[in-house]
Amino acid sequence: MSTLSARGQRRLVITSFLIVPLTMLTLFSLYPFFQLLWFSMTNWDGPSPNKAFVGANNYVRTFGEDRILQRPWR
């Protein structure tokens, strides 16, 4: 016999069915997104193991150039 009430069983079922999609969302969407943000704030060139953190300087340098901001309107 189950010792859970009907409400407890319902919560268990809902939680069980939510674990898989939330885990997949985290693994395939949120983790890569935050990893992308981290890599964009370094001066990593790809093959080298050295990743120096430069913060938002990459964004400041990119959006500080006039030619970058004018490109979509040409």
Phi, psi and omega in degrees: 000146179276139179266357179276145175285174179299321179293320178294321177295320179296317178297320180296317180294314180298314179297317180298318180285339179274339183298314184296307181294325179290325176294317179293322176301315181295314184291320188257352180235302187288315180299311177298326179297313180289329175293321176299316177299319179297312181296328180289344179257021175234170176253038181289134180262000177110285185286331184282150179280352183276125178230098179272130180284125179243358178070219183276007180300326177299318180289319179298316180294318182292310183276355176276346179275133182294323184293332178290318181287334182273343186302315182295338184265004178265000000 
